[in-house]
Amino acid sequence: HSPGLPGRMSRYTHTCVLRLLLVCVAASSSGSVRVSAPRAVSPLEATSRERGISPLLGWLDRRLARWRRRNRPKRIILVRHGESIGNVNSSAYSSTPDSQISLTERGFEQGTACGREIRRLVGNGSVRFYYSPYLRVRQTLLAILQAFEGQPVEIASEPRLREQDFGNFQDPLSMSRLREDRMKFGRFFFRFPNGEAGTDVFDRVSDFISTLFAHFDSGERRRTADNCVLMTHGLLMRIFSMCYFHWTVSEFEQVWNPSNCEIWVLEKVPRTGRYRLAGRWRQPHGQHHGGHFLDVRYGKSRHAYVPSHMKQPSDARIIVPGPNCLNAEALRGLSDPMDIGTALGIPFSV
């Protein structure tokens, strides 16, 4: 689309119109819509016309899909809120609703510093912020926005990015026992009384991802920002990544919760429209330019190697069954692989 010629359609719009015309031609050939043709179209002629149109429709659909993928943001950035009163005093949850827990003074400072890091990462690119409606996240967003003074940004509240529901008012002693039970039962599957299990959070985050990518692929270029920032909570950052990269439950439970105002970055892979997990964005203290990525904290040591298949999305993992199949990196996410190997008589090396 040429800005100097506002009356001309963009190539994307032109292609959409052409596709619509071809669909109408195909429909008129089959008799599903009425046309003012002076003669009837024979079934043989209609079939021949449809066969000629179908390959062109397929080509147009593929072209439109490429344009939509190209239109997706350069980055999806996940950010945890700053330090909250609940992070330093868990008894606050017994008298204050989780959604109304505020930041500490240090949390506001973290948010301000985080804003500067995000601004240096995205430069002058356009940004859309989706944020959890919880107070601590909204306050963190306000602190971050100081770094974007004078630059238009888009913001949108998104309740599906809220924290896992742990119940209503939370008694510290009861919560301590429940967290012990959760470690025994499994963090992902344990359901808090009057609250959510990790599976419930997974469901709503999956739904949000579908909505998010539908927006990316809407074809309206003016509505898609260069950078999409999700202001949320630690668990939500991990479950978002679990949903998008298809982590197993075992892999998810080996990823450590991000610290306050930690930044995870998903970068778009050129010409694919898919995203890879670049890692945690870090900028050395006192440095005003540049930065680098570190792996997310993983494994018992927090510094274990993150397998490559956990950094890129795939619908399924390809394996070749055989005597040493459990040594395959793609199967390391299976629960208790050593026990499986022992039961089946299959050697397994750690």
N, C-alpha and C positions, 0 to 999 in steps of 0.2 A: 504494500500500500504506500503510495507516494504522498507525503504530507502536503506537497504543492498542488495536488489534484484531489481535493476532498470529494469531488463527485464520482470518482472512479472507485469501483469495488476492489477490495484486496483479493489476492490470489486465492486465499482461503475461502472467502465468500463466493468468488467466482466458481470455485470447484463445487461448493455446496449447492449452488443454483443449478449447475450442470447436472449434478447427481439427481436433484429433484426432477428435472426435466426428463432424464432417462427413466426414472421410476414411473413418471406419468405415462411415458410412451409405452413402457412394458405393461402397465396396468390397462391402458386403452387397447393394447393388442390382445390381452386375455379377456377383454370384455367386462372388467370389473368397474370401469368408469365409462360414462357415456361420452361419445365424441360426435362431432358433426360431420363425419366423413360421408361422402356421397355414396360409398359402396361398402358392403360388408367385408370384413377381413376373414378369410378362410382359416380354419384351425391349423392347417399346414403352414400358412404364411405367418400366423401368429407365433407358432412354435419356433419357426426359423428366426423371426425377429427377436424373440426372447433370448435365443441362443447367441445371437450376435451382440445383444446388450449386456448379458450377464458378465462376460469377461471384462467389459469396460467398467461396469459397476464395481467389480472386485478391485480393479486397478485404482479407481477413485477412492474406494474405502481405505485401501492401503495407504494411499497418498494423504488422505485426511488424518488417518491414525498417526502417520509420521509427523505431520504438522502439530497435532495435539501433543504428542510426546515431546517435540521440540519446544513447545510452549510451556512445559512444566518448569517450576522454579529451579534455579541453579543449586539451591541447597534447602534442606529441611533441617532446622536447628532446634534441638531439644534443650530446654533450660529448666533446672530445678529452682524453686524459690529460695530466697535467702534464709538465714537462720531465724527461726521463729521462737516465740516464748515457749511453745511446746517442745522444741528441741532441747531447751536447757532446763525445763521444769515440766516433767510429764504430768504432774498433778493439775496443771492448768486445764487439762481436758475434762476433769471431774466437775468443773463449774462453768466452763466456757465451751460453747459448741465448736466442734472442729473447724467448721467453716468460718468462724469468727476469731480464730487464733491469729494474733498480730505478729509482725516482725519485731525483733529486738533492734536496738540501735546498730549493733554489728551487722544485722541482716540488711538494714538500709544501706550501710556502707558497702556490703558485698554486692547489692543490686546496682549501685552506682558504678562500681568497678566492672561488674559484668557487662553493663551497658557500653562502657568504653571498649571492652574486648569485642563485643558483637559488632560495634560500629567499625572497628578496624578490620574485622573479618569481612564484612559485607561492603565496605566502602560507601559509595554513593548509590548503590543499587537500591531498588525499591524493596520495601519490607511490609509483610502482613503478619501481625501478631494474633495468634489464637491463645486465649488464656482461660485457665480454670477460674470459676467464680469465687474461690476461697479467698478470704481477705489477704492472707500472706502472699498469695500469688499476685493479686491486684496491686498490692503495695510494691512488690518487687518490680512489676511492670512499670509503675510510675517512676521508680528509681532508674530503671534502664532507659526510659524515654528521655531522660535528661541529656543523654549522649546524642540524641537525634534532634536537638533544638534547631528549629528553622527548616527541618526536612519533613515533608508530608509522609505519614505512615498510616497503614490501615490496622485497625484493631477490631477483634470480634470475640465476644464471650462464647465459650464452648463448655457447657456443663459436663460433657462426656470426658473432659480432661481433669475432672475433680479427683481428689484423693480417694483411695479405697475407703469404703464406709466401714468403720470399726465398731459400729453401734452408736448409741446416742451419747450421753455423758459417760465418761470412761473412768471407772474407779482404778487407781494405780495398782492396788494389790490384785484385783481381779484381772487386769490387763497383763500383769506380770505372769500369772498362772496361764492365761490364754496364750501368751507368746511362747511359753514353754511347750504347751500342748501343740502349738502350730509347728514347732521344730520337729516334734515327734511324728505328727500326722503328715506333714509336707506343707511348705509355705504356699504353694500354688493352689492346693485343693482345700485347705482349711477354711472353714466359714466361721466368722465371728458372730456371736449371738446378736440378733437385730442388725446385722451388718452384711458385708459382702465377702465372698471368697475371691481368690485371684482369678478363678474362672469367670466370674461375673464381670470383673474389670476387663478381662480379655475380650469378652463378647462386646462390650460397649466401645472399646478401643477399635476392634475390628470394624464395627459399624461406622465409627468416625473416619477411619482410613478410607472406607468406600466413599463416604461423602467428600472427603478431602480430594481424592483423585478424580472424582466426578467434576469437582470445581476446576481442578487443573486442566481437565480435558474438555471443558465446555466450549472451547473454540473462541472465546471472547478474550482476545489478547490484552485488552486494556484492564481486565479484571485479574490477571495473574501476575503477582509480584515476582521479582527476581529471587527473593528469599522468603521462606515461610518459617516463622519462629513459633514454636509451641511452648508456651509458658505453663509449666505443670508441676508435678510432684515426682519424687524419685522412683517410686514403684511404677508410675505411669510411663516414665522414660524407658524402663526396662521392658514393660509389656508392649509398648509401641514397637520397640525393636524386635521383640519376640514375634509379634504379629507380622510385621513386614518382612523380616528375614527368615521366618519359619523356624525359629529356634525350637528345640525340644524342651520339655519341662525340665529335664536334667540340666540342659545347657543354661536355661533361664535361671535356675537356682544357683548356678555357679558364678553368675554376674553380680558383682557387688553394687549396692545402692550408691548412686552418685552423691557427692558432697553438696552442700548448699551452694547454689549458683554455679554448679558445674555445667559445662556446655558440651553437648554431644552434637556432632555434625554428620549429616548424611549428604554426600555430594553426588550430583547427577553424573552418570557415566555418559560421555559423549555419544550421540546418535542412537541411544537406546531408550532414554526416558526413564531408566531405572536408577536406583540410588545405591551407593555403597557406603558402608559405615567407615568414615575416615577416622573416627575416634574422638577423644577428648581434646578440645581446643585449648591450648595453653600458650600464654604469652609471658615470657620471663618478667619478673618484677622489675619495674623501672624502665622497661623497654617500650618505646612508643610506636614501633613499627614491626611488622612481621609477627611470627608465631609459628607453632608447630603442633602436630597431632601426636597424641599418645594413645595406646590401646586402652579400652575401658578396663576397669579392674576385674580380673577374672581368676577363678580357681582359689584353692585354699590359701595360697600365698598372696593373693590379690595381684600378682605380677606374672601369672602364667600366660603362655602364648594363647591368643585368641585364634581358633581355627579359621582358615580363610572362608570356609562355607558359612560361617556366622556373620560375615561382613557383606554378603551379597545375596539378594533374594533368588530363590529357586523354588519351583513348584514341587520338586521331588529331588532326592539325592540318588545318584547312580552308584550301585555297588555290584560287585561280582561275587556271589556266594561261593564259598570254598573253605578249606581248612583254616586259613588265616584271615577270614573276612572280618573278624572282630577287631583286627588291628587297623582297619581302615579308619581314617580320620573322620569320615562322614558318619561312622557309627559310634564315635566316642560319646555322643549325646544319649545313647541308650542307658536306661536305668540299670545299675548294677551289672555292667558288662562282664565283670570277672565271674560273678555268680552264674550268669548265663553260660559262659564258656566252660566253667567247671561242670555244670549240669549236662552239657552236650558233649563234653570231652573235647572241646576245641581250645587250643592254646591261645592265650591272650597275653600280650606284653604291654606293660604300662609305659 
